[in-house]
Each structure stands twice: as C-alpha cells, then as structure tokens.
Amino acid sequence: MACGMSCVVTNAGGSVRIVGGTGFVVPPADPQSLAAALLNSATKLGQNRAAGRRRIVENFSAATMVNRTLDLLQEVNLDH
C-alpha cells in the first residue's frame, strides 16, 4: 500500500484494520476467494492505489507510529 499497490489480505489478525476500505479482504483458508480477489485487484488496480497510499501515510508512517507509541507509554506511566 505504501508503494501504491492494491492489497489482498485475509480476514485475520490486524490486516483488515490496516487495509481499511482500500484493499480486498477474503476469508482465511478460502483459495477461491483469494484467487477472485487477486484477479479483481489486478483489473481495478488504479482505483484503490491512491487511497491505500494515503491511508498508510496518514495512519501508519514511522512518525505516526512513534507518536502513538509514546502516547501509549505516557498513558500507561500515568496510570501507575
């Protein structure tokens, strides 16, 4: 996504949260859905690319992740 590519992920772990509405989500252990999503992503390549890149830059850049980690550590530290 950071490179402007559409992503196909399984509905497991944090993948869905990261992709948001900018990629394709398929059930785990469903090769037919995976194949269909891969084909779909290849034919609709341009549609989600900019949105995915923007999502990564806005929500998952190194600076954003560092700031969120620091905020969390400060919150935990204040609770003790």
Number of C-alpha atoms within 10 A of each C-alpha: 20 15 10 16 19 26 20 20 21 17 15 12 9 10 15 18 10 17 20 13 13 22 23 21 20 20 13 12 10 10 11 11 15 19 13 13 19 18 12 14 20 13 10 12 16 13 13 20 21 17 20 24 17 16 19 18 15 11 13 15 13 11 12 14 12 12 12 14 12 12 12 12 12 11 11 10 9 8 7 5
